[in-house]
Amino acid sequence: MQLEVIDNEKGLLDLGPEWEALERRSPAHLFQNHRLLANWYLRAGKAGGAVPAVIVGREDGAVRAIFPGCIIAKGGVRILTWLGGFFIVDYGDVLIDPACSTPLDEFLREALLRLKKKGGYHVGYFQNMRHDALAYPYFSREFRFFRGDVAPFIELQGGFEPYLDSLKRFRKKQKSDTLRQIKRLEELGELVFSVVPGAEPRAGEVLEAFLEQKRWRFQVSGVHGVLCKPGYEEFYRQEVRLNPNLHLCCLTLNGEIIATHLGYLYKNRLYFVMPTYDHRYGKYSPGRVLTYYLIRHCFEQGVELFDFCIGPEEYKYEWTDRDVPITSFVSDDIAGRLFLGVKKAKIKADELLKRIKGVKG
């Protein structure tokens, strides 16, 4: 296999057609999608100082493997991580053609060595690897465990009504409580769930409502959310306009947007990425109602899987009792151990700060 290092914007963009062709052949997730990652780099990655660190593996001239990486400098430390950075990649992995004759472990080993030599990174930090990821066995052997997480999901088999009834196994009143909230909202006026394609003029209105509701949530929670970081708001604006995989929907009451969801429909899998709701209607559970309609819509459209993405938030387990484990890794060397110690210390400091703010409040 011949390896090529892509470490500049032009190379990353020019690789698009071959990358997307490999996506179609590889069991890739949304978070290895070239359109998503190239747009991230142009709008947010460059703003944060990221540099592409992509390895392309070719056999007889054909692209058979891609390692989608980037290098981000933090406090003078050059960190090799997934292209997409620290905030948008819920599932990290590589892209491999099933017809590739080079063993995956060999490709990964040589790719990391080539990037070490060419990019000069100090530490490797590879977050959010599902345990069914192609690269997971290699990283679990060769890298050091950093933290674990989960990603809940629903397999959309059978019909919507049987699915709702099945929730009684672990959430006795989920169906009745949701229908009651729908009835309460309908008593206030016309309640409408809509999927809004990015090409429609109305998409701009829904996006603005999404951003406004997200900002409010960040403000009241005290969390410095991803939309507050340089370039990320423009990144999502461009995703709505340009990425055909983006899935935008909203719930309106008498024409007013009371809940939204910005996610993706990729390879017949709905990625539930960022839901929002209008806090003024909080007592009616508009977020839950929107999720109800979105899951029903996915059943109707023949979507195979509803993916809640990374995180064990309680509301996700109102709809499912299944999840897949996820692990993040760091280099198993001195630099990795130092990085691990600093990250864990920061997590503890952030938790202490939250407690202090809570006491003051």
N, C-alpha and C positions, 0 to 999 in steps of 0.2 A: 504494500500500500504506500502511495506517495502522499506525504503530508504537506499542507500549505497553511501558513499562518496568515490570518486576516487581522490586521491591527489598525485599520483606518476606515474612515467613513465611506469612501468610494468603494473599497473592496467589499464592505458589508452590504451596501446597496446593490452593487453589481451581482452579488451572489444570489439575489432574490429568486430568480426563476428556478435555478438548480435546487436551492434550499426548499422552495415550496413543492417542487416535484418530489424531493425526498420525504417531506412531510406526509405526502399522500401515500407513500410506500411504507413509512415507518409508523409504529404504534405511538406516535407523538401526542402529547397533550397540547392544549391551547398555549401553555406557557413556553412552548418551543416554536410557536408560530412566528414566521419571519416578519409579517406585517406588524404584529404587536411589538416585537423586539426592536425592529428598525425604527418604528415610530417612537418607542421609548427612548432609544438612543438619541434621536434627533431633537426631541422636545425636553426630556428630563435628564437623560444620561450625560450628555455633554455639559449641561448646566451644573451637574454634580461632579464633573471632572472625570467621568468614566472614559475608558479607552477600550475599543473592541479587542478581544483576545480569543478569537475563533480559530479552531483547527478544522480544516477540511481534509478528509481522507478520500483519495481517489484510487480506483482499481480500473486499469485500462481506460483511463480518462473519465470514467463515470464517477460521480459523487456517491460514495457508499456510506459515509459517516461524517457527522458534524458534532464537534464539541462547542457548544454555544457559551463562551465565556466573555468576561470583561475584567479589567483591572481598575479598581477604585482606590485612590489614596486617601487615607484617614490618619491625620496626625503624623504624617511622614511615613506611615506603614502602607505598603502597596499590597492590596488584598485581591487575590484572584477569586472571583465568584461567578455565578451564572450571569449571562447577558440578561439584562432586565433589573439588575441590582438587587437591593435588599428588600424592596417593598411590593413588587408586583408578581414575583415568581412564587406561586403557591406550590408548584410541583417542579422541582429541578430534575433535569435528565438530559441525556444526549439523544441524537437522532441516528438510527442505524437502519440501513437497508437490509431486509431479510436475506437478500442475495449476497451480502458481504461475506467474503471468504476469510477475512482477517478476524481472529478472535477478539472479542470486545475488550477483554482485559489488556491485550497487547496494544490496541488502539488507545485506550485510556492512559496506560503507562507512558506510551511514547508522546501522546498529546501533552500531558502534564510536564514531561521532561523538556519538550520543545518550547513550551510557554515559559518555563523556568529560565531557560537559556536565553530566549528572545525577549520576553517581557520583564524578566527580573523581579517577579513578585516575591514578597517576603512570607506571606502566609496564604494558604488556601482555605476558603470558607464556603462550603457548599450546603446551602440551607434547603430544607423542605423536600427531602427525597422520600417519595412513597416507597413502601417496602416491596411493591411490585414494579418499581422503576427498573429499566434496563441496567443502569449503572449502579444500582443499590448494592449488589453483592460485592463489587469491587471496592466501593467506598467504605462499606461496613468492615472490610478486612484491613484496608490500607490506611484509613483515616481514623481520627479519634472522635468518639461520640461527644456532641455538644448539648443537644436537647432533643426531646421528643414532642410530638404533637399528634393530632388526628385530623382526618377529613371525613365528615359524615356524608352519606349519599343515599339515594333512593333508586333502586332498580324499578323502572316503570313497566312492570309486567301486569297483564290483565287490564281491567278497567279502572277508572277513577273511583267509582263508588265502592267496589270491593277493597280498593286500597284504603279509602277513608275508614271503612269498617274495620280494617286490620289494625288501625292505630289503637284500638281498644286494648290491645295486648300490653301496651306500655304507657298509654296516655288516654285514660278512660273517657274523658269528656272533651277531647280535642275537637272532634267533629261537631258535637252539639254546641260547644262554646263558640266555635268559629261561625257557625250558622246563625247563632244568636247575635253576634256582633254584626254580621252582614244585615240581618233584619233591622237592627237598631240604626245602622247607617242608611238603609233604604227608607226608613221612616223620616229621615231628614231631607230626602230628595232623590235625585237620579244618581245611582251608583254605577260607574262604568269602568271596566278593566280594558285596557288597550295595549297592544303591542305596536310600537311606533318605529318604523324603519328609519335609519339614519338619513336617508335621502329625502324624507318628507319635511316640509317646512316646520311642522309641529315639533320635530325632534329638538329644535333649539329651545323651545319653551319647556319641554320636559327636562332637558339637560340643565337649564337654569334652575328649575325647581329642585332637581337632584342636588346641585351644588349648594343651593341655599340651605336645604335641609341637612346636608352633610356638615356645612360650616356651623350650623346651630348645635349639632350634636358634639362636634369637637369643642366648641366654646363651653358648653355646660359641663362636659366631662373633664375638661382640662387636659385632654389628650392632644398632642401636636400631630394631627393626622397627616396622611400622605399628601392630601390636596394642599396642605400648607407649605409643602416643600417646593423649591424652585422648579418650574417646568411641568409639574404634574397636572395642574389644572388644564394647561394647554394640551398636554398629552391626551387627556380624556376627551377634550373637545375634538381633537383630530381623529381619535378613535371612532367617535360617533359619525364623523363625516366620511371617513375613508376605509374603515375596516369592515368588510362585509360580514364578518363573523360576530360583530357586536350585536347584542340583543338588549333593546331598551323598551321598558314597559312602564305603565303608570296606572294608578287608581284615581279616578276623579269623582267628586261629589258636587253635583250641580255645576259641572265644568271646572271646578277648582281641583288642582292636583294635590292629593292628600298623602300619596305614597308613590315611590318610584323604585325601580331596580335597574342598575346598569350591570350587565353581565355579557356572556358570550354563548352562542350556539355553534359548537365546533365539533365536527365529526359525529353529529347526532347526539351530542351530550350538552346539556344546559349547565353552564358554569355560573353558579349563584355567587356573584362577586361582591357587589355593594348595594344593599337595600337601604332606603331611607323612608322617613315618614314625617308628616307635619305634626309637631308636638302638640298643637292645639286640639288635635283629634285623638290624642293618645289614649283616652279612656275607651275608644272604640276599637283599639288594636288594628289600625290600618295596615301595619306591616304584616301582621299575620293574615289579614284578609287578602292582601296582594299576593302573598305566598300561596295561599289556597288557590286563587285564580290562575297563578302562573303554573303551578303543578298540574292543575286541570288542563290548561292550555297545552302543556307538554304531552300529557296523555293523548289529547285529541290530535296532536300533530305527529304522533308516532315517535317521539323522542325516546331514546333508549334508557338514558340515565340522567337523573337530576343530582348534580354535584354541588354540595354546599361549600366546597373548597376548604382550605385549612382553618382550623379553629374549633374548639369544643363548646362554643356558645350554647347556652341552654335552649334558646329558641329553635335551634336546628334539630335538637332531639325531641321537639314536639312533633316532628314529622317523620322521624326515622329512629331506629335503634341500631343502625349499622354504620360502621366507619372503617377506614383503613389507616394503619399507623404510619407516621411520618417521622423521619430523623434528620437532623442537621449535623454536619461534620466539619471538623477543622483538621489541618495538617497534623500528623502525629510526629511532631518534632519540637524542638525548643520554642521556635516562633509560635507554633500552634498552641503549645501549653501556656505561653505568656498571653496570647490573644484570648484564650479560653478564660484565664484568670481575670483579665480586664473586663471582658463581657459579663462575666458572672458578678463582678463587683459593681458594674454599672446597673445591672438588673436589681441587685439588692438596694443600691442607692435610690433608684427610681421608686421602688416599693416603699422605702422609708419616707421619701418625699411625699408620696401619696398619703401615707398615714398622718404625717405632720399636717398636711393641708386639711385632712379630714378632721383632725383635732381642732385646728383653728376655726374651721367652719362650724 
